[in-house]
Amino acid sequence: QQLGYYTKIGNRVFLTIRITLATLGTLAGGNLSIDALPFTALNIAALNAAALPNAANLAITATTQLTAAIAANSTSCSLLHYAAGAQASLTVADITGTAIFNLSCFYPT
């Protein structure tokens, strides 16, 4: 299930997304991201728009915080987590086939 909506006001996009998995299916290993955001983020070096994710049914247990970032000049949102004080990408091995992700953010275009 994939649900989402956005509003663009001037050069800002306000976005809310919900993704519910029914199975891991054919997901390959690697880092998780949400692609095909409605607009490309502003192209300013070192600009990473922060996003507020919430998730359920993950496989990892050592995470202290979920985060997400939209890189400059990108339409992709990387899913990240903190464990033992270090930031790392969330990977396919970190989720289950019934994982749920909710994400809210705004970013400049």
Secondary structure, DSSP 8 states (H G I E B T S, - for coil): -EEEEEEEETTEEEEEEEEE-S--TT--SSB-EE---SS-----TT-EEEEEEEEEEES--S-SEEEEEEETT-S-EEEEEEETTEEEE-BGGGEEEEEEEEEEEEEE-
